[in-house]
Amino acid sequence: MSLKSRLNYWQRVFASYLGKSNSQLTFWHERPAVNEAAVFDSLDQYYMTFFDKTKYLGPFDSGGIPLLDYHGQIGQQYNPIAIAQYGLGHYNLYQQNHNQQNLYIAIRQANWLVDNLEKNDQGILVWMHHFDWEYRDKLKAPWYSALAQGNGISLLVRIYLTTKEEKYLAAAQKAFASLLVSIKKGGVLDIDRHGDYWLEETIVEPPTHILNGFLWTLMGVWDYWLLTKEVSAKDLFDNCLETLRNNLSYFDAGFWSLYEQSGTKMKMLTSRFYHSLHVVQLEIMYRMTNKPIFKFYHDRWDKYQKNKLFILLSQMYKTVFKIFYY
């Protein structure tokens, strides 16, 4: 990252983390929670509550679609992941309180997803992020993400079941197709040299295998299979489960979880928020699959986040990483 880019990055990060006004973190950093009303063998409420996200105060566009304020040169932007999660939170509320306003809000988010699937430069339909993003390698606009595809599918299939409008199913089918296509051909699937299947939140070379994005995307694959029973969805889900079985140990630093396989000299630990998100996601994966490996790492990482020394060590380490990397 050049000096000018790094200064712009720090200016934006300080405004987001330390400023008094809303930032993108206002939306992302809710308290992760398993939705105890969710079931795992049929499509019903989403697996996380996302209730804090439904309390987001904006900004919104004129159609009620949330915008995230990244501050600095990025400013206010649509983010398809946030839009899908905002919709899922309101869908959960509708299922619990039967308030039509919550359903109306969820449907508006689904309509945005239907209207904003775009072909990338290789003709694959994806939801784009139309802003540059400072990551290990700069993501140049427009960029796309398996996580957006997975969360988008999770909302669309639920709205389809509720409304029976074919446009939501059609959009989910188009979005799912990207999960079966390799990154080289315009999709979001990476099959590594060991034959492991990864659905990549960020498209960079070499891939970083962001764990929370992989797990959320996998929930979207599961949702799609529950609705369609397409063999390709079940095969993809099973292959990704095998990937997790083979690789979860590499995300365990012995006192904290790793955010990704960054490929940097210092490993990239999670923040406290993302560590707690991992714990919740692993509990969901265990309930979904009954695979012992998810319970093992859930219990192990849950102990980490209850250890005050580990919390201090992880945050000191994370701060140093943030200074020297991203």
Beta strands, then each sheet from edge to edge (+ up, - down):
strand 1: 68-69
strand 2: 76-77
strand 3: 117-119
strand 4: 125-127
strand 5: 189-191
strand 6: 197-199
sheet 1: 1+ 2-
sheet 2: 3+ 4-
sheet 3: 5+ 6-
end
